[in-house]
């Protein structure tokens, strides 16, 4: 996570270090990051946003998330799967999102793959969640990839998904609560 230019006044709660650089990061960290997320469309959104983040800072994606949701039909898999080349061109001219042709086309193609999954994206992704482990002591103890994220990326690619390498897969696993990488002294408790 990269630092933002906004100073955040401490509220006295211990957090993962990356969460203190902006209020947007703090809110995301405190309310969403690492909490178990289920549902095919909800997980599809996270998969797409993690792909769009590749090479950029996460704060950029968080700031643009409302525009992404509007542009990509709230990440409803069945709707995005019906996007046409004209929709891709529309997205390329949308200043509210990251305008990268490969990432836009990957999101659309991934919706088509996800739509045909049986039993579904939620079950597929969560089948790669590792057994619970102790929370990391420091941010430096958090891996960028794990055997599970490597296996997940390999399986997603085998099924035809794009922009889902091991690092992106692990970031998605962290964001959706498949792993708990809140550092040990962080005040956030992961729900159910």
One Martini backbone bead per residue (centre of mass of N, CA, C, O) as a GRO file, in nm:
protein
  192
    1UNK     BB    1   0.098   0.035   0.020
    2UNK     BB    2   0.044   0.368  -0.024
    3UNK     BB    3   0.091   0.684   0.039
    4UNK     BB    4  -0.082   0.957   0.139
    5UNK     BB    5  -0.140   1.315   0.179
    6UNK     BB    6  -0.320   1.252   0.418
    7UNK     BB    7  -0.379   1.325   0.738
    8UNK     BB    8  -0.407   1.116   1.024
    9UNK     BB    9  -0.577   1.095   1.310
   10UNK     BB   10  -0.541   0.946   1.591
   11UNK     BB   11  -0.743   0.693   1.788
   12UNK     BB   12  -0.549   0.463   1.938
   13UNK     BB   13  -0.549   0.239   1.729
   14UNK     BB   14  -0.430  -0.054   1.630
   15UNK     BB   15  -0.269  -0.105   1.311
   16UNK     BB   16  -0.202  -0.158   1.015
   17UNK     BB   17   0.028   0.039   0.870
   18UNK     BB   18  -0.124   0.100   0.588
   19UNK     BB   19  -0.395   0.237   0.732
   20UNK     BB   20  -0.264   0.542   0.820
   21UNK     BB   21  -0.252   0.732   0.542
   22UNK     BB   22  -0.578   0.722   0.534
   23UNK     BB   23  -0.914   0.726   0.564
   24UNK     BB   24  -0.978   0.521   0.344
   25UNK     BB   25  -0.795   0.300   0.449
   26UNK     BB   26  -0.910   0.281   0.733
   27UNK     BB   27  -1.198   0.202   0.654
   28UNK     BB   28  -1.126  -0.047   0.491
   29UNK     BB   29  -0.976  -0.195   0.715
   30UNK     BB   30  -1.204  -0.185   0.945
   31UNK     BB   31  -1.461  -0.297   0.746
   32UNK     BB   32  -1.323  -0.515   0.517
   33UNK     BB   33  -1.048  -0.613   0.546
   34UNK     BB   34  -1.052  -0.966   0.604
   35UNK     BB   35  -1.342  -1.019   0.558
   36UNK     BB   36  -1.567  -1.236   0.497
   37UNK     BB   37  -1.651  -1.318   0.155
   38UNK     BB   38  -1.954  -1.359  -0.028
   39UNK     BB   39  -2.028  -1.419  -0.349
   40UNK     BB   40  -1.994  -1.399  -0.675
   41UNK     BB   41  -2.007  -1.089  -0.729
   42UNK     BB   42  -1.827  -0.992  -0.496
   43UNK     BB   43  -1.575  -1.159  -0.590
   44UNK     BB   44  -1.558  -1.044  -0.872
   45UNK     BB   45  -1.493  -0.760  -0.792
   46UNK     BB   46  -1.226  -0.823  -0.647
   47UNK     BB   47  -1.087  -0.950  -0.886
   48UNK     BB   48  -1.096  -0.701  -1.067
   49UNK     BB   49  -0.962  -0.491  -0.878
   50UNK     BB   50  -0.695  -0.643  -0.847
   51UNK     BB   51  -0.625  -0.627  -1.146
   52UNK     BB   52  -0.632  -0.314  -1.170
   53UNK     BB   53  -0.401  -0.272  -0.952
   54UNK     BB   54  -0.190  -0.362  -1.120
   55UNK     BB   55   0.074  -0.126  -1.083
   56UNK     BB   56  -0.082   0.005  -0.848
   57UNK     BB   57  -0.249   0.165  -0.615
   58UNK     BB   58  -0.506   0.103  -0.399
   59UNK     BB   59  -0.612   0.395  -0.366
   60UNK     BB   60  -0.699   0.428  -0.657
   61UNK     BB   61  -0.923   0.213  -0.646
   62UNK     BB   62  -1.088   0.322  -0.411
   63UNK     BB   63  -1.154   0.596  -0.545
   64UNK     BB   64  -1.286   0.434  -0.811
   65UNK     BB   65  -1.511   0.233  -0.722
   66UNK     BB   66  -1.778   0.375  -0.796
   67UNK     BB   67  -1.710   0.387  -1.102
   68UNK     BB   68  -1.674   0.088  -1.145
   69UNK     BB   69  -1.959   0.002  -1.066
   70UNK     BB   70  -2.100   0.164  -1.285
   71UNK     BB   71  -1.940   0.052  -1.538
   72UNK     BB   72  -1.985  -0.271  -1.416
   73UNK     BB   73  -2.272  -0.336  -1.311
   74UNK     BB   74  -2.189  -0.414  -1.011
   75UNK     BB   75  -2.054  -0.691  -1.093
   76UNK     BB   76  -2.250  -0.849  -1.262
   77UNK     BB   77  -2.190  -1.124  -1.424
   78UNK     BB   78  -2.429  -1.138  -1.632
   79UNK     BB   79  -2.378  -0.847  -1.741
   80UNK     BB   80  -2.073  -0.848  -1.815
   81UNK     BB   81  -2.091  -1.096  -2.012
   82UNK     BB   82  -2.261  -0.893  -2.225
   83UNK     BB   83  -2.042  -0.741  -2.316
   84UNK     BB   84  -1.914  -0.545  -2.567
   85UNK     BB   85  -1.704  -0.379  -2.767
   86UNK     BB   86  -1.853  -0.113  -2.705
   87UNK     BB   87  -1.814  -0.130  -2.399
   88UNK     BB   88  -1.508  -0.126  -2.403
   89UNK     BB   89  -1.489   0.155  -2.531
   90UNK     BB   90  -1.641   0.304  -2.312
   91UNK     BB   91  -1.437   0.233  -2.085
   92UNK     BB   92  -1.185   0.370  -2.227
   93UNK     BB   93  -1.347   0.667  -2.184
   94UNK     BB   94  -1.347   0.641  -1.868
   95UNK     BB   95  -1.219   0.854  -1.618
   96UNK     BB   96  -1.312   0.683  -1.348
   97UNK     BB   97  -1.115   0.471  -1.454
   98UNK     BB   98  -0.910   0.226  -1.555
   99UNK     BB   99  -0.755   0.257  -1.885
  100UNK     BB  100  -0.721  -0.079  -1.966
  101UNK     BB  101  -0.763  -0.301  -2.202
  102UNK     BB  102  -0.669  -0.570  -2.076
  103UNK     BB  103  -0.839  -0.540  -1.813
  104UNK     BB  104  -1.116  -0.504  -1.936
  105UNK     BB  105  -1.118  -0.766  -2.105
  106UNK     BB  106  -1.072  -0.953  -1.863
  107UNK     BB  107  -1.330  -0.890  -1.706
  108UNK     BB  108  -1.524  -0.985  -1.924
  109UNK     BB  109  -1.409  -1.270  -1.961
  110UNK     BB  110  -1.441  -1.354  -1.660
  111UNK     BB  111  -1.748  -1.343  -1.658
  112UNK     BB  112  -1.788  -1.575  -1.859
  113UNK     BB  113  -1.652  -1.787  -1.689
  114UNK     BB  114  -1.816  -1.751  -1.424
  115UNK     BB  115  -2.097  -1.815  -1.547
  116UNK     BB  116  -1.999  -2.133  -1.612
  117UNK     BB  117  -1.976  -2.213  -1.333
  118UNK     BB  118  -1.956  -2.528  -1.146
  119UNK     BB  119  -2.099  -2.396  -0.879
  120UNK     BB  120  -1.891  -2.144  -0.838
  121UNK     BB  121  -1.690  -1.889  -0.739
  122UNK     BB  122  -1.702  -1.911  -0.437
  123UNK     BB  123  -1.627  -2.211  -0.412
  124UNK     BB  124  -1.364  -2.204  -0.563
  125UNK     BB  125  -1.206  -1.995  -0.397
  126UNK     BB  126  -1.256  -2.121  -0.103
  127UNK     BB  127  -1.103  -2.397  -0.166
  128UNK     BB  128  -0.810  -2.228  -0.118
  129UNK     BB  129  -0.830  -2.194   0.171
  130UNK     BB  130  -0.660  -2.192   0.438
  131UNK     BB  131  -0.574  -2.265   0.724
  132UNK     BB  132  -0.558  -2.140   1.005
  133UNK     BB  133  -0.340  -1.885   1.140
  134UNK     BB  134  -0.132  -1.696   1.267
  135UNK     BB  135  -0.075  -1.390   1.311
  136UNK     BB  136   0.116  -1.156   1.218
  137UNK     BB  137   0.352  -0.953   1.368
  138UNK     BB  138   0.438  -0.826   1.087
  139UNK     BB  139   0.441  -0.701   0.775
  140UNK     BB  140   0.707  -0.865   0.697
  141UNK     BB  141   0.539  -1.151   0.742
  142UNK     BB  142   0.394  -1.098   0.480
  143UNK     BB  143   0.312  -1.243   0.207
  144UNK     BB  144   0.276  -1.244  -0.153
  145UNK     BB  145   0.287  -1.559  -0.150
  146UNK     BB  146   0.142  -1.889  -0.181
  147UNK     BB  147   0.058  -2.202  -0.237
  148UNK     BB  148  -0.246  -2.127  -0.266
  149UNK     BB  149  -0.214  -1.891  -0.474
  150UNK     BB  150  -0.078  -2.060  -0.687
  151UNK     BB  151  -0.306  -2.267  -0.721
  152UNK     BB  152  -0.531  -2.069  -0.786
  153UNK     BB  153  -0.407  -1.938  -1.036
  154UNK     BB  154  -0.381  -2.199  -1.197
  155UNK     BB  155  -0.686  -2.268  -1.199
  156UNK     BB  156  -0.792  -2.010  -1.326
  157UNK     BB  157  -0.629  -2.033  -1.587
  158UNK     BB  158  -0.737  -2.312  -1.672
  159UNK     BB  159  -1.039  -2.181  -1.695
  160UNK     BB  160  -0.968  -1.867  -1.832
  161UNK     BB  161  -0.850  -1.668  -1.660
  162UNK     BB  162  -0.742  -1.328  -1.606
  163UNK     BB  163  -0.535  -1.159  -1.407
  164UNK     BB  164  -0.432  -1.427  -1.192
  165UNK     BB  165  -0.197  -1.424  -1.018
  166UNK     BB  166  -0.049  -1.501  -0.719
  167UNK     BB  167  -0.055  -1.208  -0.606
  168UNK     BB  168  -0.348  -1.142  -0.671
  169UNK     BB  169  -0.468  -1.384  -0.524
  170UNK     BB  170  -0.363  -1.304  -0.243
  171UNK     BB  171  -0.497  -1.029  -0.220
  172UNK     BB  172  -0.780  -1.148  -0.236
  173UNK     BB  173  -0.758  -1.330   0.013
  174UNK     BB  174  -0.719  -1.099   0.209
  175UNK     BB  175  -0.970  -0.915   0.140
  176UNK     BB  176  -1.182  -1.186   0.181
  177UNK     BB  177  -1.079  -1.375   0.436
  178UNK     BB  178  -0.905  -1.635   0.367
  179UNK     BB  179  -0.709  -1.455   0.521
  180UNK     BB  180  -0.525  -1.336   0.820
  181UNK     BB  181  -0.326  -1.023   0.795
  182UNK     BB  182  -0.358  -0.914   1.058
  183UNK     BB  183  -0.189  -0.800   1.288
  184UNK     BB  184  -0.160  -0.889   1.614
  185UNK     BB  185  -0.211  -0.569   1.722
  186UNK     BB  186  -0.467  -0.545   1.584
  187UNK     BB  187  -0.802  -0.453   1.650
  188UNK     BB  188  -0.913  -0.630   1.439
  189UNK     BB  189  -1.186  -0.845   1.398
  190UNK     BB  190  -1.270  -1.135   1.262
  191UNK     BB  191  -1.547  -1.246   1.114
  192UNK     BB  192  -1.675  -1.561   1.076
   0.00000   0.00000   0.00000
